[in-house]
Amino acid sequence: MVGEDEMTIEDPANALKIYDDKNTSSGNVIKVAYALVFLIPVFTKTPRAPGKAFLKASLFDKISPCGGEFFNEKRMEWLNVEQVQKA
């Protein structure tokens, strides 16, 4: 999670599209930004964290260790946070 003022998105091809996702577990409407070329999620914003954005890990070559978990009841069975933190 980063502050919106800490991130810069360059989109010269206007490929980034943002939509309101109303089908959420929390019932909150969140904004999801996708790069249309490969439908890659870029970030998510929620009204529960104003001024913050959740950057998607798929953007990075190296993923930092987990600092916390949200919605871990939907975690994929193959994902083990403890193993990721030790790597």
Rosetta blueprint (number, residue, H / E / L):
1 M L
2 V E
3 G E
4 E H
5 D H
6 E H
7 M L
8 T L
9 I L
10 E L
11 D L
12 P L
13 A L
14 N L
15 A L
16 L E
17 K E
18 I E
19 Y E
20 D E
21 D E
22 K L
23 N L
24 T L
25 S L
26 S L
27 G L
28 N L
29 V L
30 I E
31 K E
32 V E
33 A E
34 Y E
35 A E
36 L L
37 V L
38 F L
39 L L
40 I E
41 P E
42 V E
43 F E
44 T E
45 K E
46 T L
47 P L
48 R L
49 A L
50 P L
51 G L
52 K E
53 A E
54 F E
55 L E
56 K L
57 A H
58 S H
59 L H
60 F L
61 D L
62 K L
63 I L
64 S L
65 P L
66 C L
67 G L
68 G L
69 E L
70 F L
71 F L
72 N H
73 E H
74 K H
75 R L
76 M L
77 E L
78 W L
79 L L
80 N L
81 V H
82 E H
83 Q H
84 V H
85 Q H
86 K H
87 A L
